[in-house]
Amino acid sequence: MRALEPLELLRIGLDRISIYLPIIAVGVIALGTYWLVRMAPKLLEPAAPVAAKHEPDYFMRGFVVKSFLPSGELRSELSGKEGRHYPDTDTFEVDEVRVRSVSNEGRVTRARADRGIANADVTEVQLIGNAVVEREATADAQGQPQPALVFRGEFLHAFTDTERVHSNKPVTLIRGEDRFTADAMDYDRLSGVADLRGRVRGMFASKEAAR
């Protein structure tokens, strides 16, 4: 039996190795895929919910924000020295706030305070510090004149769309020449009733003084 030459031995060895090449290749690909999966960032894991922070997302200084009715008429105007918008509540916090709103019937209400918190469409405003809400003199459905109304206090909660004013702190109500004070108040223009609570005091102007 003749001895195999080196080249023949090499060819036989390569032939045998080639039989196992597909298996070796599949193993290498599997190991590579496993390594890539291990090293890849976990993008598909659901992120843990993050509680919204009460932090402003933008600021305004010396600003005026106006909103209009579909007819194009002015509905409300919000202005102040500095304003901060909070996205978690969609509210504005305003220093030296000023508000002017116009009802559907054309009644004008003005409000001001050291600080205010208003919702997005300025239909609800909390007035804090030297708060004043003024409704100009108007006429009722029968055409009878209605005197101007002024509310004063350290806190007033005004609803400009329904023309309501609420306060859980001492408040002063001035109606024409009449003056009332109370520990708390709810006023509803629709009913025309001011519900004064706590220690209530009133001073009515005499008819002679009103002339």
SULHU-V471079 format. One record per helix or strand of 3 or more residues. SS is the DSSP state (@ for helix, = for strand). FROM is the first residue (numbers start at 1). LEN is the number of residues. If there is no record, write none. Layout:
SS_FROM_LEN ; SS_FROM_LEN
This chain:
@_6_34 ; =_56_13 ; =_74_13 ; =_91_12 ; =_108_12 ; =_124_12 ; =_149_11 ; =_164_4 ; =_171_5 ; =_178_5 ; =_184_5 ; =_193_5 ; =_201_3 ; @_207_4
